[in-house]
Amino acid sequence: MKLRIDLKITPVEDLDIETLLLSKAQLKTIDDGYQELKIETPEWVLDRISEVSMEINQRVRGELQKRLRNAKSRRSALRSADEKRKDLDVEITELEGKIL
């Protein structure tokens, strides 16, 4: 399988997480090469490292939020009927207080 990514222009939104991680590694390798030669890294490399890193972080955060919602939902399903009724009573009281 060949994988070719134009690191300068490929929109990060079009890449899956594995390709984003690969792109970040390649960009860091390019940056390291410039640093080793003691010359300034091109601005586009630094910009893309930042952009790719933000996209990775955003996706990881989204996945963690999804897992958290799922865990809370599963936990809620394990509660007793009395616990659920008490929670609903509290919510109803709060809503009535806001309306009145």
MOPAC internal coordinates of N, CA, C and O (Angstrom, degrees):
PM7 1SCF
backbone

  N    0.0000 0     0.00 0     0.00 0    0    0    0
  C    1.4475 1     0.00 0     0.00 0    1    0    0
  C    1.5243 1   108.83 1     0.00 0    2    1    0
  O    1.2310 1   120.75 1   -51.52 1    3    2    1
  N    1.3144 1   116.18 1   128.48 1    3    2    1
  C    1.4603 1   121.11 1   176.01 1    5    3    2
  C    1.5175 1   108.69 1   -98.69 1    6    5    3
  O    1.2310 1   121.47 1   -41.56 1    7    6    5
  N    1.3209 1   114.79 1   138.44 1    7    6    5
  C    1.4529 1   120.57 1   177.21 1    9    7    6
  C    1.5178 1   107.14 1  -127.34 1   10    9    7
  O    1.2310 1   121.37 1   -63.29 1   11   10    9
  N    1.3266 1   114.98 1   116.71 1   11   10    9
  C    1.4560 1   119.24 1   178.35 1   13   11   10
  C    1.5082 1   108.13 1  -124.30 1   14   13   11
  O    1.2310 1   121.64 1   -57.48 1   15   14   13
  N    1.3100 1   114.46 1   122.52 1   15   14   13
  C    1.4559 1   121.00 1  -179.96 1   17   15   14
  C    1.5189 1   107.37 1  -123.02 1   18   17   15
  O    1.2310 1   120.80 1   -54.16 1   19   18   17
  N    1.3129 1   116.08 1   125.84 1   19   18   17
  C    1.4611 1   118.77 1   173.36 1   21   19   18
  C    1.5256 1   106.38 1   -82.77 1   22   21   19
  O    1.2310 1   121.18 1   -79.44 1   23   22   21
  N    1.3124 1   115.34 1   100.56 1   23   22   21
  C    1.4577 1   120.67 1  -173.23 1   25   23   22
  C    1.5269 1   113.61 1   -63.17 1   26   25   23
  O    1.2310 1   120.75 1   159.40 1   27   26   25
  N    1.3237 1   116.18 1   -20.60 1   27   26   25
  C    1.4618 1   119.23 1  -178.49 1   29   27   26
  C    1.5280 1   112.49 1   -79.00 1   30   29   27
  O    1.2310 1   119.89 1   144.64 1   31   30   29
  N    1.3367 1   117.82 1   -35.36 1   31   30   29
  C    1.4687 1   118.44 1  -168.46 1   33   31   30
  C    1.5284 1   115.77 1  -124.70 1   34   33   31
  O    1.2310 1   119.13 1   167.23 1   35   34   33
  N    1.3161 1   119.27 1   -12.77 1   35   34   33
  C    1.4582 1   119.79 1  -177.44 1   37   35   34
  C    1.5214 1   109.92 1   -66.74 1   38   37   35
  O    1.2310 1   119.91 1   -56.28 1   39   38   37
  N    1.3401 1   117.77 1   123.72 1   39   38   37
  C    1.4694 1   119.76 1   178.48 1   41   39   38
  C    1.5324 1   110.71 1   -64.00 1   42   41   39
  O    1.2310 1   120.50 1   -47.90 1   43   42   41
  N    1.3191 1   116.65 1   132.10 1   43   42   41
  C    1.4640 1   120.09 1  -177.45 1   45   43   42
  C    1.5271 1   111.87 1   -63.42 1   46   45   43
  O    1.2310 1   120.37 1   153.07 1   47   46   45
  N    1.3152 1   116.90 1   -26.93 1   47   46   45
  C    1.4584 1   120.97 1  -179.41 1   49   47   46
  C    1.5314 1   111.63 1   -65.47 1   50   49   47
  O    1.2310 1   120.53 1   157.51 1   51   50   49
  N    1.3353 1   116.59 1   -22.49 1   51   50   49
  C    1.4636 1   121.58 1  -178.18 1   53   51   50
  C    1.5274 1   113.08 1   -84.86 1   54   53   51
  O    1.2310 1   120.23 1   174.92 1   55   54   53
  N    1.3251 1   117.16 1    -5.08 1   55   54   53
  C    1.4610 1   120.86 1  -173.42 1   57   55   54
  C    1.5247 1   110.86 1  -103.00 1   58   57   55
  O    1.2310 1   120.74 1   -35.68 1   59   58   57
  N    1.3386 1   116.19 1   144.32 1   59   58   57
  C    1.4634 1   119.03 1   174.15 1   61   59   58
  C    1.5280 1   108.49 1   -80.88 1   62   61   59
  O    1.2310 1   120.60 1    -8.67 1   63   62   61
  N    1.3184 1   116.46 1   171.33 1   63   62   61
  C    1.4609 1   120.44 1  -173.19 1   65   63   62
  C    1.5269 1   111.97 1   -62.52 1   66   65   63
  O    1.2310 1   120.36 1   141.94 1   67   66   65
  N    1.3290 1   116.91 1   -38.06 1   67   66   65
  C    1.4622 1   119.18 1   179.77 1   69   67   66
  C    1.5265 1   111.09 1   -64.25 1   70   69   67
  O    1.2310 1   120.64 1   139.26 1   71   70   69
  N    1.3234 1   116.38 1   -40.74 1   71   70   69
  C    1.4603 1   120.60 1   179.55 1   73   71   70
  C    1.5298 1   110.43 1   -69.92 1   74   73   71
  O    1.2310 1   120.32 1   145.24 1   75   74   73
  N    1.3225 1   117.00 1   -34.76 1   75   74   73
  C    1.4637 1   119.70 1   175.32 1   77   75   74
  C    1.5252 1   110.79 1   -62.76 1   78   77   75
  O    1.2310 1   120.74 1   136.13 1   79   78   77
  N    1.3256 1   116.19 1   -43.87 1   79   78   77
  C    1.4662 1   119.69 1   179.35 1   81   79   78
  C    1.5300 1   111.10 1   -63.81 1   82   81   79
  O    1.2310 1   120.81 1   139.17 1   83   82   81
  N    1.3245 1   116.05 1   -40.83 1   83   82   81
  C    1.4652 1   120.34 1   177.42 1   85   83   82
  C    1.5291 1   110.34 1   -64.11 1   86   85   83
  O    1.2310 1   120.44 1   136.77 1   87   86   85
  N    1.3178 1   116.77 1   -43.23 1   87   86   85
  C    1.4699 1   121.26 1   179.39 1   89   87   86
  C    1.5258 1   110.78 1   -61.58 1   90   89   87
  O    1.2310 1   120.77 1   137.11 1   91   90   89
  N    1.3317 1   116.13 1   -42.89 1   91   90   89
  C    1.4681 1   119.73 1   179.44 1   93   91   90
  C    1.5242 1   110.40 1   -61.92 1   94   93   91
  O    1.2310 1   120.63 1   137.14 1   95   94   93
  N    1.3203 1   116.40 1   -42.86 1   95   94   93
  C    1.4718 1   120.12 1   179.03 1   97   95   94
  C    1.5253 1   110.75 1   -62.86 1   98   97   95
  O    1.2310 1   120.45 1   137.52 1   99   98   97
  N    1.3359 1   116.75 1   -42.48 1   99   98   97
  C    1.4584 1   119.81 1   179.65 1  101   99   98
  C    1.5254 1   111.34 1   -65.22 1  102  101   99
  O    1.2310 1   120.72 1   137.52 1  103  102  101
  N    1.3145 1   116.23 1   -42.48 1  103  102  101
  C    1.4603 1   120.07 1   178.81 1  105  103  102
  C    1.5297 1   111.39 1   -63.50 1  106  105  103
  O    1.2310 1   120.46 1   139.36 1  107  106  105
  N    1.3176 1   116.73 1   -40.64 1  107  106  105
  C    1.4676 1   119.71 1   177.65 1  109  107  106
  C    1.5253 1   111.07 1   -65.82 1  110  109  107
  O    1.2310 1   120.40 1   144.20 1  111  110  109
  N    1.3233 1   116.85 1   -35.80 1  111  110  109
  C    1.4653 1   120.61 1   176.61 1  113  111  110
  C    1.5271 1   110.17 1   -63.46 1  114  113  111
  O    1.2310 1   120.42 1   137.74 1  115  114  113
  N    1.3185 1   116.80 1   -42.26 1  115  114  113
  C    1.4700 1   121.12 1   176.96 1  117  115  114
  C    1.5277 1   109.65 1   -61.63 1  118  117  115
  O    1.2310 1   120.51 1   132.80 1  119  118  117
  N    1.3366 1   116.63 1   -47.20 1  119  118  117
  C    1.4597 1   121.25 1   178.73 1  121  119  118
  C    1.5249 1   110.99 1   -59.73 1  122  121  119
  O    1.2310 1   120.41 1   135.50 1  123  122  121
  N    1.3332 1   116.82 1   -44.50 1  123  122  121
  C    1.4652 1   120.91 1   178.76 1  125  123  122
  C    1.5329 1   111.42 1   -60.57 1  126  125  123
  O    1.2310 1   121.01 1   141.76 1  127  126  125
  N    1.3284 1   115.68 1   -38.24 1  127  126  125
  C    1.4641 1   120.01 1   178.40 1  129  127  126
  C    1.5133 1   111.89 1   -61.99 1  130  129  127
  O    1.2310 1   120.90 1   136.61 1  131  130  129
  N    1.3272 1   115.89 1   -43.39 1  131  130  129
  C    1.4640 1   119.39 1   177.54 1  133  131  130
  C    1.5248 1   110.79 1   -65.27 1  134  133  131
  O    1.2310 1   121.03 1   138.53 1  135  134  133
  N    1.3421 1   115.63 1   -41.47 1  135  134  133
  C    1.4633 1   119.37 1   179.96 1  137  135  134
  C    1.5296 1   111.20 1   -63.13 1  138  137  135
  O    1.2310 1   120.90 1   139.69 1  139  138  137
  N    1.3231 1   115.89 1   -40.31 1  139  138  137
  C    1.4622 1   120.66 1   179.13 1  141  139  138
  C    1.5282 1   111.78 1   -61.97 1  142  141  139
  O    1.2310 1   121.32 1   143.35 1  143  142  141
  N    1.3387 1   115.07 1   -36.65 1  143  142  141
  C    1.4636 1   120.32 1   178.34 1  145  143  142
  C    1.5262 1   112.65 1   -81.79 1  146  145  143
  O    1.2310 1   121.43 1   176.76 1  147  146  145
  N    1.3355 1   114.87 1    -3.24 1  147  146  145
  C    1.4602 1   121.94 1  -179.48 1  149  147  146
  C    1.5247 1   112.45 1    58.40 1  150  149  147
  O    1.2310 1   122.00 1  -138.95 1  151  150  149
  N    1.3456 1   113.77 1    41.05 1  151  150  149
  C    1.4633 1   119.28 1   172.94 1  153  151  150
  C    1.5214 1   108.41 1  -123.88 1  154  153  151
  O    1.2310 1   121.49 1   -21.78 1  155  154  153
  N    1.3049 1   114.75 1   158.22 1  155  154  153
  C    1.4632 1   120.62 1  -174.72 1  157  155  154
  C    1.5279 1   111.29 1   -68.23 1  158  157  155
  O    1.2310 1   121.27 1   -48.31 1  159  158  157
  N    1.3175 1   115.18 1   131.69 1  159  158  157
  C    1.4587 1   121.17 1   176.67 1  161  159  158
  C    1.5338 1   108.59 1   -70.23 1  162  161  159
  O    1.2310 1   120.01 1   -45.15 1  163  162  161
  N    1.3349 1   117.59 1   134.85 1  163  162  161
  C    1.4665 1   119.42 1   178.14 1  165  163  162
  C    1.5406 1   111.13 1   -57.74 1  166  165  163
  O    1.2310 1   121.71 1   -36.21 1  167  166  165
  N    1.2939 1   114.34 1   143.79 1  167  166  165
  C    1.4697 1   120.51 1  -177.38 1  169  167  166
  C    1.5232 1   112.09 1   -57.58 1  170  169  167
  O    1.2310 1   120.14 1   142.27 1  171  170  169
  N    1.3404 1   117.34 1   -37.73 1  171  170  169
  C    1.4632 1   119.52 1  -178.18 1  173  171  170
  C    1.5240 1   111.51 1   -62.41 1  174  173  171
  O    1.2310 1   119.96 1   147.34 1  175  174  173
  N    1.3340 1   117.69 1   -32.66 1  175  174  173
  C    1.4712 1   120.74 1   178.88 1  177  175  174
  C    1.5243 1   109.86 1   -66.50 1  178  177  175
  O    1.2310 1   120.76 1   132.21 1  179  178  177
  N    1.3229 1   116.16 1   -47.79 1  179  178  177
  C    1.4656 1   120.29 1   179.62 1  181  179  178
  C    1.5232 1   111.69 1   -63.63 1  182  181  179
  O    1.2310 1   120.94 1   139.62 1  183  182  181
  N    1.3353 1   115.81 1   -40.38 1  183  182  181
  C    1.4684 1   120.16 1   178.21 1  185  183  182
  C    1.5288 1   111.40 1   -62.83 1  186  185  183
  O    1.2310 1   121.03 1   136.39 1  187  186  185
  N    1.3341 1   115.64 1   -43.61 1  187  186  185
  C    1.4691 1   119.83 1  -178.61 1  189  187  186
  C    1.5301 1   111.53 1   -68.87 1  190  189  187
  O    1.2310 1   120.30 1   142.43 1  191  190  189
  N    1.3458 1   117.03 1   -37.57 1  191  190  189
  C    1.4681 1   119.37 1   176.30 1  193  191  190
  C    1.5260 1   109.10 1   -58.23 1  194  193  191
  O    1.2310 1   120.92 1   134.22 1  195  194  193
  N    1.3084 1   115.85 1   -45.78 1  195  194  193
  C    1.4659 1   120.79 1   179.95 1  197  195  194
  C    1.5262 1   111.15 1   -63.55 1  198  197  195
  O    1.2310 1   120.74 1   133.70 1  199  198  197
  N    1.3224 1   116.19 1   -46.30 1  199  198  197
  C    1.4647 1   121.28 1  -178.29 1  201  199  198
  C    1.5327 1   111.46 1   -63.21 1  202  201  199
  O    1.2310 1   120.79 1   134.33 1  203  202  201
  N    1.3172 1   116.10 1   -45.67 1  203  202  201
  C    1.4696 1   120.72 1  -179.61 1  205  203  202
  C    1.5320 1   109.73 1   -65.91 1  206  205  203
  O    1.2310 1   119.97 1   137.74 1  207  206  205
  N    1.3209 1   117.66 1   -42.26 1  207  206  205
  C    1.4649 1   121.50 1   179.35 1  209  207  206
  C    1.5206 1   111.03 1   -61.41 1  210  209  207
  O    1.2310 1   120.44 1   136.83 1  211  210  209
  N    1.3368 1   116.76 1   -43.17 1  211  210  209
  C    1.4629 1   120.30 1   178.72 1  213  211  210
  C    1.5215 1   111.21 1   -63.41 1  214  213  211
  O    1.2310 1   120.38 1   138.83 1  215  214  213
  N    1.3242 1   116.89 1   -41.17 1  215  214  213
  C    1.4702 1   120.66 1   179.37 1  217  215  214
  C    1.5360 1   110.32 1   -64.36 1  218  217  215
  O    1.2310 1   120.37 1   137.32 1  219  218  217
  N    1.3132 1   116.90 1   -42.68 1  219  218  217
  C    1.4705 1   120.40 1   177.95 1  221  219  218
  C    1.5238 1   109.73 1   -60.87 1  222  221  219
  O    1.2310 1   120.51 1   131.15 1  223  222  221
  N    1.3305 1   116.64 1   -48.85 1  223  222  221
  C    1.4670 1   120.79 1  -179.68 1  225  223  222
  C    1.5201 1   111.74 1   -60.51 1  226  225  223
  O    1.2310 1   120.55 1   139.60 1  227  226  225
  N    1.3245 1   116.55 1   -40.40 1  227  226  225
  C    1.4680 1   121.05 1   179.88 1  229  227  226
  C    1.5283 1   110.69 1   -64.35 1  230  229  227
  O    1.2310 1   120.62 1   137.25 1  231  230  229
  N    1.3121 1   116.41 1   -42.75 1  231  230  229
  C    1.4695 1   119.81 1   179.91 1  233  231  230
  C    1.5225 1   111.81 1   -68.39 1  234  233  231
  O    1.2310 1   120.64 1   139.60 1  235  234  233
  N    1.3211 1   116.37 1   -40.40 1  235  234  233
  C    1.4643 1   119.71 1   178.00 1  237  235  234
  C    1.5294 1   109.52 1   -63.40 1  238  237  235
  O    1.2310 1   120.67 1   135.56 1  239  238  237
  N    1.3206 1   116.32 1   -44.44 1  239  238  237
  C    1.4648 1   120.36 1   178.36 1  241  239  238
  C    1.5343 1   110.82 1   -60.73 1  242  241  239
  O    1.2310 1   120.31 1   136.96 1  243  242  241
  N    1.3215 1   117.02 1   -43.04 1  243  242  241
  C    1.4589 1   120.87 1   178.18 1  245  243  242
  C    1.5226 1   111.73 1   -61.09 1  246  245  243
  O    1.2310 1   120.73 1   138.49 1  247  246  245
  N    1.3179 1   116.21 1   -41.51 1  247  246  245
  C    1.4649 1   120.76 1   178.73 1  249  247  246
  C    1.5251 1   111.12 1   -66.38 1  250  249  247
  O    1.2310 1   120.43 1   139.68 1  251  250  249
  N    1.3295 1   116.78 1   -40.32 1  251  250  249
  C    1.4610 1   120.47 1   177.72 1  253  251  250
  C    1.5275 1   111.27 1   -65.34 1  254  253  251
  O    1.2310 1   120.28 1   139.97 1  255  254  253
  N    1.3354 1   117.08 1   -40.03 1  255  254  253
  C    1.4608 1   120.52 1   177.62 1  257  255  254
  C    1.5231 1   110.61 1   -63.66 1  258  257  255
  O    1.2310 1   120.56 1   139.70 1  259  258  257
  N    1.3123 1   116.53 1   -40.30 1  259  258  257
  C    1.4619 1   121.44 1   177.77 1  261  259  258
  C    1.5283 1   110.39 1   -61.85 1  262  261  259
  O    1.2310 1   120.61 1   134.39 1  263  262  261
  N    1.3251 1   116.45 1   -45.61 1  263  262  261
  C    1.4626 1   121.01 1   179.22 1  265  263  262
  C    1.5273 1   111.16 1   -64.51 1  266  265  263
  O    1.2310 1   120.26 1   142.18 1  267  266  265
  N    1.3371 1   117.10 1   -37.82 1  267  266  265
  C    1.4600 1   121.25 1   178.27 1  269  267  266
  C    1.5273 1   110.51 1   -64.27 1  270  269  267
  O    1.2310 1   120.24 1   133.72 1  271  270  269
  N    1.3323 1   117.15 1   -46.28 1  271  270  269
  C    1.4745 1   120.14 1   177.87 1  273  271  270
  C    1.5254 1   110.58 1   -59.08 1  274  273  271
  O    1.2310 1   121.18 1   137.80 1  275  274  273
  N    1.3250 1   115.35 1   -42.20 1  275  274  273
  C    1.4559 1   120.36 1   179.73 1  277  275  274
  C    1.5267 1   111.17 1   -63.47 1  278  277  275
  O    1.2310 1   120.10 1   135.85 1  279  278  277
  N    1.3267 1   117.41 1   -44.15 1  279  278  277
  C    1.4626 1   121.67 1   179.54 1  281  279  278
  C    1.5275 1   110.99 1   -64.06 1  282  281  279
  O    1.2310 1   120.83 1   138.26 1  283  282  281
  N    1.3438 1   116.01 1   -41.74 1  283  282  281
  C    1.4661 1   119.60 1   178.07 1  285  283  282
  C    1.5209 1   110.80 1   -63.83 1  286  285  283
  O    1.2310 1   120.73 1   139.82 1  287  286  285
  N    1.3181 1   116.20 1   -40.18 1  287  286  285
  C    1.4630 1   120.64 1   178.63 1  289  287  286
  C    1.5265 1   110.90 1   -63.49 1  290  289  287
  O    1.2310 1   120.77 1   135.03 1  291  290  289
  N    1.3171 1   116.14 1   -44.97 1  291  290  289
  C    1.4706 1   119.86 1   178.35 1  293  291  290
  C    1.5191 1   110.88 1   -63.41 1  294  293  291
  O    1.2310 1   120.70 1   138.66 1  295  294  293
  N    1.3501 1   116.28 1   -41.34 1  295  294  293
  C    1.4708 1   120.62 1   178.67 1  297  295  294
  C    1.5126 1   110.75 1   -63.44 1  298  297  295
  O    1.2310 1   120.70 1   138.02 1  299  298  297
  N    1.3147 1   116.26 1   -41.98 1  299  298  297
  C    1.4639 1   120.90 1   179.82 1  301  299  298
  C    1.5274 1   111.07 1   -62.10 1  302  301  299
  O    1.2310 1   120.52 1   143.53 1  303  302  301
  N    1.3036 1   116.62 1   -36.47 1  303  302  301
  C    1.4658 1   120.66 1  -179.77 1  305  303  302
  C    1.5263 1   111.36 1   -66.94 1  306  305  303
  O    1.2310 1   120.09 1   158.98 1  307  306  305
  N    1.3197 1   117.44 1   -21.02 1  307  306  305
  C    1.4700 1   121.10 1  -179.38 1  309  307  306
  C    1.5251 1   113.05 1   -85.97 1  310  309  307
  O    1.2310 1   120.11 1   170.71 1  311  310  309
  N    1.3405 1   117.39 1    -9.29 1  311  310  309
  C    1.4629 1   120.64 1  -178.19 1  313  311  310
  C    1.5179 1   110.58 1   -71.41 1  314  313  311
  O    1.2310 1   121.26 1   -24.78 1  315  314  313
  N    1.3128 1   115.20 1   155.22 1  315  314  313
  C    1.4638 1   120.34 1   178.11 1  317  315  314
  C    1.5316 1   109.68 1   -76.68 1  318  317  315
  O    1.2310 1   121.26 1   -14.84 1  319  318  317
  N    1.3159 1   115.19 1   165.16 1  319  318  317
  C    1.4726 1   120.78 1   179.37 1  321  319  318
  C    1.5266 1   110.09 1   -62.39 1  322  321  319
  O    1.2310 1   119.88 1   141.32 1  323  322  321
  N    1.3331 1   117.82 1   -38.68 1  323  322  321
  C    1.4674 1   120.67 1   179.24 1  325  323  322
  C    1.5276 1   111.62 1   -63.19 1  326  325  323
  O    1.2310 1   120.35 1   138.35 1  327  326  325
  N    1.3402 1   116.94 1   -41.65 1  327  326  325
  C    1.4666 1   120.25 1   178.32 1  329  327  326
  C    1.5326 1   110.32 1   -62.53 1  330  329  327
  O    1.2310 1   120.80 1   138.49 1  331  330  329
  N    1.3218 1   116.08 1   -41.51 1  331  330  329
  C    1.4695 1   120.04 1   179.45 1  333  331  330
  C    1.5214 1   110.73 1   -65.10 1  334  333  331
  O    1.2310 1   120.21 1   137.98 1  335  334  333
  N    1.3351 1   117.20 1   -42.02 1  335  334  333
  C    1.4684 1   120.84 1   178.62 1  337  335  334
  C    1.5242 1   110.87 1   -62.09 1  338  337  335
  O    1.2310 1   120.04 1   136.37 1  339  338  337
  N    1.3369 1   117.52 1   -43.63 1  339  338  337
  C    1.4678 1   121.04 1   179.77 1  341  339  338
  C    1.5250 1   110.76 1   -61.92 1  342  341  339
  O    1.2310 1   120.21 1   137.01 1  343  342  341
  N    1.3198 1   117.20 1   -42.99 1  343  342  341
  C    1.4659 1   120.76 1   177.92 1  345  343  342
  C    1.5190 1   111.51 1   -62.31 1  346  345  343
  O    1.2310 1   120.78 1   137.92 1  347  346  345
  N    1.3262 1   116.12 1   -42.08 1  347  346  345
  C    1.4706 1   119.84 1   178.35 1  349  347  346
  C    1.5216 1   110.87 1   -66.37 1  350  349  347
  O    1.2310 1   119.83 1   141.06 1  351  350  349
  N    1.3214 1   117.94 1   -38.94 1  351  350  349
  C    1.4708 1   120.85 1   177.15 1  353  351  350
  C    1.5266 1   110.74 1   -60.90 1  354  353  351
  O    1.2310 1   120.36 1   137.53 1  355  354  353
  N    1.3367 1   116.92 1   -42.47 1  355  354  353
  C    1.4657 1   121.03 1   178.03 1  357  355  354
  C    1.5260 1   109.96 1   -63.06 1  358  357  355
  O    1.2310 1   120.29 1   134.74 1  359  358  357
  N    1.3246 1   117.06 1   -45.26 1  359  358  357
  C    1.4674 1   121.14 1  -179.82 1  361  359  358
  C    1.5268 1   110.85 1   -63.06 1  362  361  359
  O    1.2310 1   120.12 1   137.03 1  363  362  361
  N    1.3312 1   117.38 1   -42.97 1  363  362  361
  C    1.4694 1   121.52 1   179.21 1  365  363  362
  C    1.5226 1   110.08 1   -62.00 1  366  365  363
  O    1.2310 1   120.36 1   135.44 1  367  366  365
  N    1.3147 1   116.91 1   -44.56 1  367  366  365
  C    1.4645 1   121.07 1   179.28 1  369  367  366
  C    1.5240 1   110.77 1   -61.48 1  370  369  367
  O    1.2310 1   120.10 1   136.35 1  371  370  369
  N    1.3208 1   117.41 1   -43.65 1  371  370  369
  C    1.4686 1   121.18 1   178.74 1  373  371  370
  C    1.5194 1   111.27 1   -62.78 1  374  373  371
  O    1.2310 1   120.40 1   135.83 1  375  374  373
  N    1.3351 1   116.85 1   -44.17 1  375  374  373
  C    1.4603 1   120.77 1   179.86 1  377  375  374
  C    1.5202 1   111.59 1   -65.42 1  378  377  375
  O    1.2310 1   120.31 1   137.48 1  379  378  377
  N    1.3286 1   117.02 1   -42.52 1  379  378  377
  C    1.4680 1   120.09 1   177.91 1  381  379  378
  C    1.5194 1   110.96 1   -61.91 1  382  381  379
  O    1.2310 1   120.70 1   141.50 1  383  382  381
  N    1.3469 1   116.27 1   -38.50 1  383  382  381
  C    1.4625 1   120.31 1   177.78 1  385  383  382
  C    1.5228 1   112.37 1   -63.41 1  386  385  383
  O    1.2310 1   120.54 1   144.76 1  387  386  385
  N    1.3115 1   116.58 1   -35.24 1  387  386  385
  C    1.4587 1   121.24 1   179.58 1  389  387  386
  C    1.5260 1   111.68 1   -74.40 1  390  389  387
  O    1.2310 1   120.66 1   147.35 1  391  390  389
  N    1.3226 1   116.35 1   -32.65 1  391  390  389
  C    1.4595 1   120.86 1  -178.48 1  393  391  390
  C    1.5225 1   111.36 1   -78.00 1  394  393  391
  O    1.2310 1   120.49 1   139.16 1  395  394  393
  N    1.3207 1   116.68 1   -40.84 1  395  394  393
  C    1.4647 1   120.91 1  -175.35 1  397  395  394
  C    1.4735 1   113.19 1   -83.73 1  398  397  395
  O    1.2310 1   120.10 1   180.00 1  399  398  397

